[in-house]
Amino acid sequence: MKKIVFILLAVTLFVGCKSKKVNEPAAPEVAKIVAIPAAEINRNQQNKAYDLGSRVLLTCNTSKFKAFDATEVTKEVMDNTTIERISKTCSKFRQWYGTFIDLKLDGVYKINGETVYRFRALYTKKVANKELRVTVNENNLVSGIKSLDWDNSFESKLNK
């Protein structure tokens, strides 16, 4: 009899202690990256990305920066590309990488409706291994200019 009571008590505790289902937050949405084939690249947009990206990096060589206007970039980019910020970055780049030479297009990607132009930045010092990403939004305005250390994998530094 004691065994039956003990078994019933154990079963009752086991059923009563059943864990509740917890609603876990949804995983963050992963950006869908689509590489654009060379034949489908918008050449006017590519030239704009190249021109604005090289304009920023050429500032390091000439110490003269032609400010962006509202027909080229978004307000956020305009606000963030001040002569003070560019000068600070340029002093580091000149010391570590030498003189800026040119940009070489490495790939074009579509991410969440924006087009990302990935350029390899070429400098006089061979240790320089830099990347410049220029993001163009749906309105054909540059919405981001970002310099990174080069990594052969585009996705590895997507959210950095």
C-alpha positions as CSV (number, residue, x, y, z in Angstrom):
1,M,0.0,0.0,0.0
2,K,2.8,2.3,0.8
3,K,4.3,1.6,-2.6
4,I,1.1,2.5,-4.4
5,V,0.8,5.8,-2.5
6,F,4.4,6.6,-3.1
7,I,4.0,5.8,-6.9
8,L,0.8,8.0,-7.1
9,L,2.5,10.8,-5.2
10,A,5.6,10.6,-7.6
11,V,3.3,10.6,-10.7
12,T,1.3,13.5,-9.3
13,L,4.5,15.5,-8.6
14,F,5.9,14.6,-12.1
15,V,2.8,15.8,-13.8
16,G,2.5,18.8,-11.6
17,C,6.0,19.9,-12.3
18,K,5.7,19.8,-16.0
19,S,7.7,22.7,-17.4
20,K,5.8,25.5,-19.0
21,K,6.4,26.4,-22.5
22,V,8.4,29.7,-22.7
23,N,7.9,32.0,-25.6
24,E,11.4,32.7,-26.9
25,P,12.0,35.9,-28.7
26,A,12.3,35.5,-32.5
27,A,15.7,35.3,-33.9
28,P,16.9,38.6,-35.5
29,E,16.2,38.7,-39.2
30,V,19.3,37.9,-41.2
31,A,20.1,40.2,-44.0
32,K,19.8,38.6,-47.4
33,I,22.9,39.2,-49.4
34,V,22.7,38.9,-53.2
35,A,25.8,39.3,-55.3
36,I,25.1,41.3,-58.5
37,P,26.6,39.9,-61.7
38,A,28.9,42.3,-63.5
39,A,26.5,42.5,-66.5
40,E,23.7,43.8,-64.2
41,I,25.6,46.5,-62.4
42,N,24.2,50.0,-62.8
43,R,27.3,51.8,-64.3
44,N,26.1,55.3,-63.4
45,Q,25.6,54.3,-59.8
46,Q,28.9,52.5,-59.8
47,N,30.7,55.6,-61.0
48,K,28.9,57.7,-58.4
49,A,30.1,55.3,-55.6
50,Y,33.6,55.3,-57.0
51,D,33.8,59.1,-57.3
52,L,32.4,59.8,-53.8
53,G,34.6,57.1,-52.2
54,S,37.7,58.2,-53.9
55,R,36.9,61.9,-53.2
56,V,37.0,61.1,-49.4
57,L,40.3,59.1,-49.7
58,L,42.0,61.6,-52.0
59,T,41.4,64.2,-49.3
60,C,44.2,62.4,-47.4
61,N,46.6,63.2,-50.3
62,T,45.5,66.8,-51.0
63,S,44.2,68.0,-47.6
64,K,41.3,69.6,-49.5
65,F,37.8,68.2,-49.2
66,K,34.9,69.1,-51.5
67,A,31.8,68.8,-49.3
68,F,29.0,66.5,-50.3
69,D,25.6,68.0,-51.2
70,A,22.0,66.7,-50.8
71,T,21.9,65.4,-54.4
72,E,24.8,63.0,-53.7
73,V,24.4,61.7,-50.1
74,T,21.9,61.4,-47.3
75,K,21.8,63.9,-44.5
76,E,23.4,61.4,-42.1
77,V,26.4,60.9,-44.4
78,M,26.7,64.7,-44.9
79,D,26.7,65.2,-41.1
80,N,29.3,62.5,-40.5
81,T,31.8,63.5,-43.1
82,T,33.2,66.6,-41.5
83,I,36.7,67.9,-42.2
84,E,37.7,67.2,-38.6
85,R,36.7,63.5,-38.8
86,I,38.3,63.1,-42.2
87,S,41.5,64.8,-41.1
88,K,41.8,62.5,-38.1
89,T,41.3,59.4,-40.2
90,C,43.7,60.7,-42.9
91,S,46.5,61.3,-40.5
92,K,46.3,57.6,-39.4
93,F,46.0,56.3,-42.9
94,R,48.9,58.3,-44.3
95,Q,51.1,57.2,-41.5
96,W,50.2,53.5,-41.7
97,Y,49.4,53.0,-45.4
98,G,51.1,55.8,-47.3
99,T,49.6,57.8,-50.1
100,F,46.2,56.7,-51.5
101,I,46.4,55.6,-55.1
102,D,43.1,54.3,-56.3
103,L,40.0,52.1,-55.7
104,K,39.5,48.8,-57.4
105,L,35.9,47.4,-57.5
106,D,35.8,43.9,-55.9
107,G,32.1,43.2,-55.9
108,V,28.6,44.6,-55.8
109,Y,25.9,43.3,-53.5
110,K,22.2,43.9,-52.8
111,I,21.3,43.9,-49.1
112,N,17.8,44.8,-47.9
113,G,17.1,47.0,-50.9
114,E,20.4,48.9,-50.8
115,T,23.4,48.4,-53.1
116,V,26.8,48.0,-51.6
117,Y,29.9,48.6,-53.7
118,R,32.9,46.9,-52.2
119,F,36.2,48.5,-53.3
120,R,39.8,47.5,-52.4
121,A,41.7,50.7,-51.5
122,L,45.2,50.8,-52.9
123,Y,48.0,52.6,-51.1
124,T,51.7,53.0,-51.7
125,K,52.7,50.9,-48.7
126,K,52.3,47.2,-49.4
127,V,51.1,46.5,-45.9
128,A,47.9,48.4,-46.7
129,N,45.0,46.0,-47.0
130,K,42.0,48.2,-46.7
131,E,38.4,48.0,-48.0
132,L,36.0,50.9,-48.7
133,R,32.3,50.1,-48.8
134,V,29.9,52.6,-50.4
135,T,26.2,52.0,-49.8
136,V,23.7,53.5,-52.2
137,N,20.0,53.5,-51.2
138,E,16.8,53.2,-53.3
139,N,16.8,57.0,-53.9
140,N,20.3,56.7,-55.6
141,L,21.9,58.6,-52.6
142,V,25.0,57.4,-50.9
143,S,23.8,56.3,-47.4
144,G,27.1,55.0,-46.1
145,I,30.8,55.2,-46.6
146,K,32.8,52.8,-44.4
147,S,36.5,51.9,-44.3
148,L,37.5,48.4,-43.0
149,D,40.4,46.1,-42.9
150,W,40.3,43.8,-45.9
151,D,38.7,40.4,-45.5
152,N,38.2,38.0,-48.4
153,S,34.7,37.1,-47.1
154,F,32.2,40.0,-47.6
155,E,29.7,38.5,-45.1
156,S,32.2,38.3,-42.2
157,K,32.2,42.1,-41.7
158,L,28.7,42.8,-42.8
159,N,27.4,44.0,-39.4
160,K,30.6,45.5,-38.1
